[in-house]
Amino acid sequence: MNPHYPIAAVERETGIPKDLLRQWERRYQFPLPARDDKGDRLYSQQELDKLRLIRLLMERGKRPGKLMALDSAELQQMLDSHAGDDAAELGQLLPLLRQRNLHAIRCWLLQRLASQGLRQFVCHTVTQANFDIGQAWERGELAVHEEHLYTEQIQSLLRQAIHDMYADPRPPRVMLTTVPGEQHGLGCLMVEAVLRLDGCDVIPFGTEMPFQEIIEAANSHQVDVVGLSFSAAFPATDAVVALAGLRQMLPAHIAIWAGGAALCGRPAVAEDVLLTLSLDEVCAAAASWRVQRAC
């Protein structure tokens, strides 16, 4: 079943005000949402994706009237031509961290979130910033406390955005955590954001959850999926062993999704453990779960 979004969710995701969405509907005949039993607008995933591209191009000075007639592929191609400008903007973050200007860092992040919407912010800005900051730290260009400052700011911002999100959860119910020894929780928070945007029922349990507690929580909360994150700091071989142990301990009907930089080489994991190494793969896994259960 294709997801549909109420106008409040579209406003939140795209940053386009409700009144402007209605105005475009009248003036340009796009978007043309369906209606539910109460007559409220319901927007398709395709409309949401196109609106997000339109908003991003408007941020770059394009006029909406010239964008409405283009399809998403054409809009994406136009947006790609501005990729150099976007890379330059992303390059502003590292200098701000080195300057230790907390106010400027938070303003930069808030501006990106407001202009991109939560999904694009998480999938693009945070994903790329995580990589850039990790590389800078490995090269000795960033102090540990500066990396921690970035992480705390991102986590605070994402938690607030998730808290403010329109809540109407439906299966799958996904618990998110890390195993003992994995103290990095940003990956779980990013996954929580995109799953909630797709309407999933998500239960976050924080980091370093003992194996037996994972089993008990999964059973007592009747979850459909246990989602685990393994950062680059966690040994891949240890991750494979942990996943094998959990697969043996969990009931067969509870799926395991695992992701993170430690697994980027796609090691041979236990049977029935699904590697989701990008946020797009996480969303695809949720969609696939729903299709399988609908059959």
ROZAMI-214855 format. One record per atom (N, C-alpha, C, O, CB): x negated, y negated, z negated. Coordinates in steps of 0.001 Angstrom, whole numbers, plus 500000, padded with zeros to 6 digits. Glycine has a CB too. Layout:
N
XYZ/...
END
This chain:
295
499159501191500000/500000500000500000/499122498757500000/498208498637499184/500953499996498781/499400497826500920/498618496606501000/499016495671499875/500205495503499604/498803495924502364/498031495051499205/498361494146498105/498996492860498614/498697492411499720/497112493822497293/499874492266497807/500464490973498083/500298490100496847/500316490590495718/501963491109498483/500136488815497073/499773487892496002/500801486771495891/501199486205496909/498370487308496243/501242486437494673/502126485287494486/501359483999494740/500128483997494772/502731485282493065/502080482918494919/501443481663495299/500479481166494231/499476480530494553/502493480610495572/500773481449492959/499865481017491889/498515481713492009/497471481106491772/500484481300490507/498543482999492382/497295483735492542/496508483219493742/495280483144493699/497576485232492697/497218482863494815/496548482328496003/495922480970495688/494804480685496117/497544482202497183/496629480149494954/496082478851494553/494807479044493731/493811478352493945/497127478047493744/494849479974492806/493689480218491946/492514480768492753/491367480377492535/494055481193490817/492804481670493682/491746482334494430/491102481443495487/489901481536495739/492292483563495083/491899480589496096/491381479777497186/491061478348496786/490300477663497469/492355479764498301/491646477896495674/491472476501495293/492365475564496085/492206474346496003/490038476098495469/493305476111496854/494223475296497650/495509475095496846/496153476079496482/494524475967499039/495899473859496563/497096473616495747/498368474201496373/498479474315497593/497278472120495533/499304474562495526/500562475151496005/501281474225496985/501770474675498021/501482475469494822/501344472943496661/502053472003497534/501421471954498920/502125471835499922/502061470601496915/500093472046498977/499414472019500269/499683473309501053/499835473269502274/497899471818500073/499740474428500373/500076475689501033/501459475609501664/501651476057502795/500015476857500033/502424475041500945/503781474901501490/503793473922502669/504503474123503655/504761474423500389/502998472868502544/502926471890503630/502351472518504894/502866472286505987/502079470685503210/501297473303504758/500713473981505913/501719474945506533/501797475073507755/499433474733505508/502479475613505689/503478476556506187/504476475844507100/504860476374508143/504214477233505013/504894474634506700/505853473871507509/505190473277508753/505768473301509840/506483472753506669/503982472745508592/503352472006509682/502685472906510702/502800472672511906/502344471051509131/501980473943510232/501170474771511134/501717476185511321/501178476964512107/499762474852510615/502790476514510594/503326477887510611/502275478904510167/502292480063510579/503834478245512018/501388478451509342/500446479345508662/500092478719507317/499852477515507227/499153479594509531/500061479541506279/500456480960506261/501972481107506331/502709480153506085/499921481654504994/502428482309506668/503855482616506679/504103483793505731/504228484934506177/504355482944508132/504175483519504436/504290484608503456/505636485316503517/506641484758503957/504070484071502060/505620486558503062/506869487294502870/507558486770501609/507032485890500927/506606488838502766/508697487299501317/509448486896500120/509824488141499320/510127489194499882/510727486082500506/509798487997497988/510245489106497149/511754489010496921/512422488171497527/509488489109495795/512285489856496060/513732489903495826/514265488592495259/515444488278495419/514070491044494879/513394487823494594/513807486548494021/513583485373494967/513898484231494633/513068486306492734/513042485656496142/512775484588497096/511423483927496927/511119482953497615/513828483562496992/510601484448496011/509279483869495797/508315484333496879/508425485452497380/508742484243494406/507373483473497237/506411483770498295/505435484863497871/504978484901496728/505644482508498681/505128485752498817/504132486799498618/503188486779499816/503616486957500957/504804488209498443/501900486562499548/500903486417500593/500130487716500767/499806488393499792/499948485262500271/499840488052502006/499101489276502297/497612489082502047/497136487955501904/499342489716503743/496881490195501996/495430490132501846/494805489397503029/493851488639502855/494835491548501720/495338489618504232/494803488961505423/494980487446505340/494078486687505695/495487489504506684/496144487018504871/496379485578504719/495458484990503661/494919483898503838/497845485304504352/495278485715502559/494399485236501499/492970485095502011/492303484096501740/494442486184500294/492502486096502749/491137486045503282/490957484865504236/489940484172504189/490796487357504003/491939484639505096/491833483525506056/491886482187505338/491146481268505689/492958483601507107/492746482066504345/492840480821503580/491538480514502861/491131479356502766/493983480900502572/490887481552502356/489608481335501673/488568480804502659/487792479909502322/489108482649501016/488551481345503859/487613480864504872/487928479424505268/487023478610505451/487651481772506110/489210479120505398/489603477751505746/489149476775504675/488636475700504987/491125477654505937/489334477142503421/488924476255502335/487407476028502354/486942474902502177/489356476839500977/486647477096502569/485192476966502611/484749476059503761/483811475277503611/484539478348502748/485424476164504904/485075475315506037/485512473870505809/484844472939506259/485708475857507314/486629473683505114/487041472321504760/486023471669503835/485783470464503917/488424472332504094/485425472468502954/484373471944502076/483177471449502886/482388470628502418/483922473022501077/483061471959504101/481953471568504977/482384470530506015/481687470303507004/481384472796505682/483546469898505778/483968468775506603/484892469108507757/485240468216508531/482792468117507134/485303470363507902/486199470734509000/487644470356508647/488041470402507483/486092472258509306/488424469983509673/489814469597509478/490713470824509593/490520471652510483/490231468519510501/491705470949508689/492519472171508671/493291472414509956/493459473562510367/493483472116507531/493766471341510603/494559471526511804/493833472275512897/494459472985513685/494994470212512320/492501472125512957/491716472803513984/491334474229513584/490828474998514401/490465472005514282/491581474568512326/491192475887511833/492341476893511863/492115478099511969/490663475768510425/493567476394511771/494714477282511620/494873478261512790/495274479408512594/495971476462511473/494554477797514017/494762478644515197/493686479707515365/493840480614516183/494814477792516436/492609479610514611/491515480574514728/491799481797513878/492451481702512838/490178479938514315/491303482962514327/491452484154513497/490286484230512512/489357483425512570/491520485440514376/490349485201511615/489350485285510543/487947485513511081/486979484987510531/489709486400509579/487828486292512151/486499486545512726/485881485254513252/484690485003513067/486588487588513860/486705484438513910/486201483163514433/485844482207513303/484850481485513379/487240482514515357/486658482209512260/486362481359511103/485076481802510419/484265480974510004/487527481387510101/484895483126510305/483686483637509673/482455483276510484/481412482936509924/483773485147509498/482577483350511810/481455482974512673/481102481504512489/479925481146512450/481787483258514145/482106480662512377/481872479246512141/481204479024510792/480312478189510649/483184478470512215/481660479798509801/481084479667508463/479637480142508437/478797479557507753/481911480456507449/479351481207509184/477986481733509224/476997480708509766/475819480713509409/477935482994510071/477490479839510626/476603478815511179/476153477818510123/475194477072510320/477296478081512311/476862477818508996/476502476924507890/475712477666506810/475494477133505722/477765476297507278/475283478897507111/474621479723506087/473355479069505548/473043479196504364/474280481093506658/472626478371506413/471407477709505954/471692476659504911/470951476524503938/470681477084507114/472783475900505112/473159474889504119/473517475540502797/473175475030501730/474336474046504623/474215476686502874/474617477372501650/473404477916500913/473342477848499685/475594478507501966/472429478458501657/471204478955501031/470466477830500323/469906478018499243/470293479610502074/470472476663500945/469820475515500321/470518475131499024/469874474765498041/469800474323501281/471858475219499036/472603474886497821/472327475903496723/472160475533495561/474107474820498113/472278477186497085/471942478215496093/470541477997495524/470269478322494368/472042479615496719/469658477442496353/468301477172495897/468204476099494842/467134475901494265/467463476790497041/469294475399494572/469280474355493539/469300474934492127/468926474256491170/470468473426493722/469738476193491997/469929476750490660/468614476966489917/468507476612488743/470675478057490753/467622477536490576/466350477813489901/465704476548489340/465273476566488187/465387478493490865/465616475450490094/465065474221489517/465847473731488302/465257473222487349/465035473135490563/467169473882488332/467978473462487181/467640474297485947/467583473778484832/469483473580487505/467417475592486157/467046476456485030/465681476068484467/465483476042483253/467035477933485465/464747475767485364/463416475363484889/463462474028484151/462674473794483234/462440475269486064/464382473158484550/464529471872483864/465265472025482537/465254471115481708/465269470879484757/465907473180482339/466645473497481107/467752472484480847/468028472108479707/465692473543479909/468378472054481947/469470471091481868/470782471855481815/471374472165482849/469447470103483075/471230472158480602/472404473011480419/473641472405481065/474419473110481707/472659473249478935/473825471093480897/475009470441481467/474997470547482997/476025470842483607/475072468953481033/473856470312483603/473755470371485064/473973471796485573/474606471997486609/472384469849485528/473452472778484848/473643474177485239/475124474534485226/475639475130486171/472859475117484301/475796474164484148/477221474505484042/478045473762485090/478964474344485667/477746474178482635/477744472512485345/478470471756486374/478270472389487749/479207472472488543/478005470282486394/477045472834488027/476758473472489314/477586474734489468/478185474963490518/475258473799489443/477624475558488419/478380476805488466/479880476540488596/480564477209489370/478100477641487217/480386475574487847/481810475249487903/482211474749489288/483289475072489788/482156474199486847/481326473952489904/481625473441491232/481697474581492241/482580474601493098/480573472413491661/480775475524492141/480783476674493049/482050477515492837/482669477965493801/479515477544492835/482423477722491584/483616478509491294/484868477818491837/485732478469492423/483748478740489782/484964476514491644/486142475775492103/486246475777493623/487346475886494166/486100474339491588/485128475658494309/485164475572495771/485320476931496435/485869477021497533/483910474908496279/484846477986495788/484863479301496425/486034480175496006/486442481052496767/483594480014496123/486585479961494817/487525480932494267/486751482033493566/485572482249493844/488433481520495373/487421482730492655/486721483677491795/486089484822492578/484948485190492299/487670484233490765/486795485395493545/486251486549494259/484981486183495026/483967486873494920/487297487119495221/485039485100495794/483870484692496562/482730484267495642/481561484522495933/484233483553497513/483072483625494545/482052483199493580/481306484406493023/480078484396492943/482693482393492432/482043485441492637/481412486633492072/480656487413493139/479504487796492939/482460487530491412/481319487647494285/480734488510495317/479564487857496037/478666488553496510/481790488896496325/479560486547496127/478499485876496868/477544485130495943/476365485472495850/479096484914497878/478060484106495256/477162483251494469/476479484018493347/475255483975493225/477933482076493887/477252484717492527/476659485409491374/475762486550491842/474673486747491301/477764485950490434/476212487300492840/475393488403493350/474057487900493870/473016488466493539/476133489152494457/474070486844494678/472826486311495229/471982485651494156/470758485789494155/473122485315496338/472627484932493236/471876484282492155/471199485319491264/470059485117490845/472806483391491313/471879486419490971/471266487485490173/469990487989490840/468966488179490184/472255488648489971/470067488203492154/468899488697492883/467770487663492865/466619487999492585/469279489045494335/468103486411493164/467079485362493213/466400485175491866/465182485012491791/467693484043493665/467193485199490806/466638484988489471/465799486192489051/464759486029488414/467765484733488446/466243487400489404/465439488587489098/464102488555489804/463075488906489223/466188489847489482/464114488130491072/462865488024491823/461951486956491219/460742487160491116/463154487702493297/462520485832490825/461730484749490239/461108485192488911/459969484846488598/462607483494490028/461876485961488142/461340486454486866/460185487423487109/459174487370486409/462452487145486038/460330488311488100/459259489265488398/457995488553488873/456888489021488608/459721490267489457/458147487434489566/456990486675490032/456400485777488950/455405485093489190/457373485840491227/456998485772487771/456507484940486675/456893483478486811/456304482617486157/455021485050486585/457887483185487661/458303481799487884/459425481370486951/459824480205486953/458743481616489317/459930482292486164/461051481998485281/460814482692483947/460493483880483906/462402482448485914/460973481953482863/460787482514481529/461982483382481154/463073483227481703/460588481396480490/461762484296480214/462837485185479777/464005484382479230/465163484692479512/462329486170478716/463705483349478446/464794482581477845/465584481814478903/466764481530478697/464243481612476799/464961481474480028/465685480810481110/466620481781481825/467728481418482220/464701480195482110/466159483017481985/467025484046482566/468197484326481635/469323484519482094/466230485347482837/467939484349480322/469011484578479345/470021483432479372/471223483661479244/468427484736477925/469541482211479538/470435481062479602/471381481196480782/472582480962480649/469637479758479704/470843481573481939/471684481779483120/472737482849482854/473919482652483136/470824482172484332/472299483982482308/473221485090482063/474347484686481129/475508485013481378/472476486278481484/474017483979480059/475042483560479109/476033482594479742/477232482672479474/474398482917477892/475543481684480580/476438480732481237/477380481450482200/478576481161482236/475629479661481986/476842482381482978/477675483140483909/478716483960483155/479889483967483529/476808484059484782/478298484643482106/479229485472481346/480333484632480726/481499485026480752/478489486243480261/479982483486480173/480981482606479580/481986482143480623/483191482131480372/480310481403478925/481488481761481794/482351481268482862/483279482371483377/484467482137483594/481506480709484011/482732483566483568/483549484666484082/484604485102483065/485740485401483434/482660485856484456/484230485137481795/485215485528480774/486379484549480739/487532484956480605/484554485607479386/486079483257480860/487146482265480859/488020482406482099/489245482316482013/486563480853480782/487393482627483250/488158482791484485/489042484030484426/490185484000484882/487216482876485687/488524485112483871/489305486338483736/490460486126482765/491567486613482994/488415487500483263/490202485401481685/491248485127480686/492392484331481298/493554484545480953/490662484362479486/492068483413482204/493075482558482821/493786483219483998/494691482628484589/492439481278483278/493389484421484335/493886485067485543/495338485526485391/495776485935484316/493002486253485897/496056485442486490/497412485987486544/497367487473486223/496620488221486853/498058485745487936/498162487906485243/498072489288484771/499338490070485116/500409489788484580/497829489320483256/499216491033485992/500306491954486316/499677493286486697/499764493713487848/501219491397487478/499034493947485718/498202495108486047/498994496316486504/500139496534486110/497379495487484866/498332497097487359/498872498368487810/497698499335487942/496544498906487953/499657498218489169/497981500639488043/496884501604488133/495988501335489326/496413500726490307/497430503014488214/494728501799489236/494173502625488170/493811501833486916/493529500636486969/492957503343488672/493828502539485794/493328501966484545/491835502320484445/491463503493484429/494141502506483289/491010501303484381/489559501483484437/488927500960483154/489109499799482790/488959500762485670/488187501821482477/487392501348481345/485977501061481839/485425501819482636/487380502397480178/485394499960481358/484063499548481788/483138499475480588/483490498918479548/484114498191482515/481947500045480742/480981500021479646/479599500375480196/479429500560481401/481397501009478507/478619500466479300/477298500980479643/476923502039478614/477491502099477524/476231499833479692/475965502861478981/475519503926478082/474471503377477114/473954502281477331/474943505125478889/474150504115476053/473107503669475129/471799503376475862/471379504140476731/472872504724474048/471166502271475506/469929501857476142/470129500862477268/469165500250477729/469216503045476659/471375500689477724/471682499718478764/472430498538478129/473642498591477922/472526500371479911/471679497477477825/472264496342477124/472765495246478052/473352494269477585/471264495769476183/472547495387479363/472977494361480310/474444494576480685/474816495623481216/472086494377481577/475259493578480403/476694493718480633/477253492868481750/478455492918482009/477412493398479404/476411492078482432/476915491197483474/477530491978484633/478535491556485205/475799490306483985/476932493113484978/477485493918486066/478903494358485773/479760494304486655/476615495131486319/479169494794484552/480529495202484164/481498494036484263/482642494203484688/480537495766482734/481037492856483870/481899491676483905/482250491299485343/483383490905485620/481218490493483199/481291491417486256/481562491128487664/482560492128488235/483468491751488976/480259491153488480/482392493394487890/483328494424488350/484719494168487770/485725494311488465/482828495837487949/484768493787486491/486067493488485871/486793492390486639/487998492484486874/485882493069484400/486064491356487026/486687490236487732/487327490685489041/488484490358489302/485656489144488006/486586491437489875/487137491816491182/488250492851491038/489199492844491822/486029492366492088/488149493742490046/489218494714489849/490497494045489367/491593494412489790/488784495782488857/490356493070488486/491551492350488023/492185491561489169/493409491466489257/491194491398486857/491361491002490036/491899490307491199/492699491247492093/493641490825492763/490774489666491993/492317492529492100/493050493525492881/494192494150492091/494820495108492542/492104494610493357/494455493601490910/495600494040490128/495377495259489268/496334495796488710/496706494305491019/494139495714489141/493865496909488336/494005496618486838/493863495481486387/492454497440488636/494282497656486107/494379497590484645/492988497896484084/492554499049484099/495470498605484082/492295496883483595/490894497025483191/490757496868481678/491315495952481073/490010495987483919/489992497796481083/489705497723479651/488191497639479473/487496498632479686/490299498961478883/487662496470479086/486218496354478870/485838496785477455/486525496444476492/485753494910479125/484752497529477333/484305498022476031/482920497507475658/482330497986474690/484302499533476024/482393496547476401/481074496042476065/479977497000476477/480172497859477336/480984495768474592/478814496841475852/477634497603476260/477224498655475235/477659498640474084/476480496664476504/476369499570475696/475714500591474866/476707501402474033/476580501497472812/474701499934473945/477678501974474700/478692502781474033/478199504226473916/477861504827474936/480041502720474803/478145504791472740/477710506188472587/478556507135473428/479746506897473634/477775506606471117/477943508204473910/478632509128474798/479945509638474203/480972509655474881/477729510296475121/479906510048472946/481117510600472341/482216509557472244/483397509878472373/480813511159470961/481826508290472014/482812507209471960/483428506968473341/484615506662473456/482162505914471432/482610507108474379/483154506970475745/484217508030475987/485288507733476516/482025507088476811/483924509261475602/484870510360475804/486155510113475026/487252510253475567/484242511698475380/486017509742473748/487198509533472907/488029508360473416/489257508435473445/486784509291471448/487362507275473819/488091506103474314/488808506418475617/489952506008475816/487137504921474514/488139507145476506/488757507493477787/490015508318477588/491012508122478283/487772508256478664/489966509236476643/491131510088476384/492233509330475650/493403509424476021/490717511313475571/491870508588474622/492889507920473807/493580506786474562/494754506505474323/492262507379472532/492855506136475469/493457505056476255/494019505546477586/494537504759478379/492433503968476507/493913506843477820/494475507473479022/494021506747480290/494834506359481129/496014507488478949/492718506575480405/492185505866481565/492127506797482767/492068508019482634/490788505292481260/492143506191483924/491998506941485168/490551507001485631/490139507941486311/492857506323486252/489780505970485248/488404505846485719/487520505341484577/487915504461483812/488322504888486945/486331505910484476/485267505363483627/484253504708484559/483646505376485396/484590506485482723/484076503401484406/483123502668485220/481879502333484427/481970501776483334/483752501403485765/480711502669484968/479446502480484263/478481501670485114/478388501868486325/478823503835483893/477766500759484471/476807499906485166/475399500198484665/475164500342483465/477154498413484968/474459500284485623/473058500540485299/472201499474485979/472096499444487205/472625501979485746/471600498615485191/470805497517485750/469444498021486224/469086499181486022/470621496398484706/468699497120486857/467369497468487357/466424497864486238/465448498576486471/466782496308488131/466707497406485021/465844497717483884/466049499138483371/465251499622482568/466092496731482764/467103499813483819/467412501165483332/466815502184484298/467037502081485504/468960501377483187/466053503177483793/465435504176484684/466472504976485459/467431505484484878/464559505128483879/466282505086486755/467243505793487603/467397507254487194/468504507793487218/466815505710489059/466294507893486820/466378509301486421/467229509471485171/467981510438485051/464980509872486181/467109508524484238/467936508579483022/469405508354483355/470286508954482740/467463507532481996/469665507482484337/471044507242484751/471658508501485337/472813508818485054/471109506102485766/470896509221486155/471393510453486766/471726511485485690/472757512154485759/470356511024487756/470852511608484702/471088512558483603/472331512164482810/473158513014482481/469859512623482665/472460510869482504/473612510400481741/474919510672482485/475910511087481885/473477508905481444/474911510436483780/476116510663484573/476476512151484639/477651512519484613/475927510107485984/475459512983484724/475706514430484747/476329514887483435/477265515687483424/474397515202485010/475796514365482323/476337514737481015/477772514282480825/478614515037480338/475480514161479921/478043513054481208/479403512537481073/480384513274481974/481531513505481592/479431511053481387/479934513642483170/480830514371484070/481241515711483463/482377516155483628/480155514593485434/480323516336482771/480632517612482135/481566517433480948/482385518307480663/479352518301481689/481448516311480258/482209516086479029/483600515508479283/484514515737478491/481441515162478120/483772514768480367/485054514144480648/485993515112481351/485539515968482111/484860512895481492/487292514992481111/488252515819481860/488129515554483359/487766514452483769/489702515540481387/488424516540484158/488232516438485603/489102515365486247/488740514811487285/488519517766486247/490270515065485623/491182514100486239/490721512654486030/491275511743486645/492587514279485674/489730512431485183/489189511079484966/487990510901485887/486993511613485769/488782510849483456/488095509965486787/487011509703487737/485889508921487070/486109508219486083/487536508934488959/484690509048487615/483544508251487170/483040507451488363/482709508010489408/482406509159486572/482985506122488188/482369505243489173/481124504650488546/481168504169487414/483353504123489646/480030504678489257/478761504169488724/478116503242489734/478143503501490937/477802505329488369/477535502156489236/476865501220490121/475769500478489405/475511500709488224/477851500244490703/475124499581490131/474043498793489560/472740499026490283/472589499989491034/473879499108488099/471802498130490047/470525498146490763/469724499418490528/468956499829491399/469700496958490356/469888500052489365/469139501281489085/469486502396490063/468694503313490277/469407501745487662/470675502313490654/471147503380491541/471101502972493002/471677503648493854/472560503780491171/470413501857493302/470446501329494671/469836502293495688/470146502205496876/469712500002494730/468977503207495245/468415504206496147/469341505364496416/468979506310497116/467144504721495596/470549505291495856/471555506346495984/470978507730495663/470919508609496522/472137506343497397/470553507899494400/470023509214493998/471125510260493989/472310509927493995/469363509135492607/470733511506493974/471696512606493950/472301512692492552/471647513143491611/471020513959494352/473539512262492423/474203512278491124/475125513482491050/475294514216492024/474993510965490884/475715513671489882/476598514807489661/477773514779490633/478222513719491069/477105514816488217/478246515954490951/479414516062491827/480591515348491183/480761515387489964/479765517549492113/481398514699492002/482572513943491545/482214512671490791/483050512124490072/483425514813490664/480992512196490944/480618510860490478/480491509984491721/479730510301492635/479269510880489632/481233508889491749/481242508015492916/480300506835492690/480453506085491726/482673507517493216/479331506678493581/478442505522493517/479108504341494220/479482504428495390/477059505844494162/479249503247493495/479831502010494041/478777500920493866/478699500276492820/481206501619493316/477974500728494898/476780499897494766/476972498469495246/476011497705495325/475656500516495518/478186498112495562/478511496723495852/479918496476495342/480673497417495098/478389496401497385/480267495213495182/481612494893494715/482655495264495757/483784495611495409/481720493411494372/482289495194497030/483205495647498082/483496497135497945/484626497573498163/482619495352499472/482480497911497585/482680499353497411/483555499632496196/484320500596496197/481329500073497266/483456498805495161/484325498957493995/485781498748494399/486651499541494039/483925497963492880/486041497679495145/487410497396495593/487920498503496507/489086498891496427/487471496041496321/487049499012497375/487442500098498269/487774501358497474/488686502102497835/486327500389499286/487032501594496392/487292502770495554/488668502663494896/489393503654494803/486191502925494475/489024501467494441/490338501272493821/491450501478494845/492466502109494552/490440499864493200/491248500938496052/492249501106497108/492394502576497492/493507503060497699/491872500272498342/491268503285497585/491300504704497926/491993505512496838/492754506434497131/489883505230498149/491729505162495582/492397505860494464/493899505726494586/494626506698494383/491926505302493100/494376504541494914/495814504313495021/496411505092496189/497505505643496075/496105502821495181/495706505139497294/496199505878498460/496315507368498128/497305508015498469/495261505667499681/495289507902497456/495298509324497121/496428509667496163/497046510725496282/493966509730496514/496698508778495215/497758509046494253/499136508873494873/500115509440494387/497615508134493049/499215508094495944/500507507876496616/500880509046497504/502048509216497855/500469506598497445/499887509858497871/500149510980498784/500908512107498081/501210513127498701/498828511518499357/
END
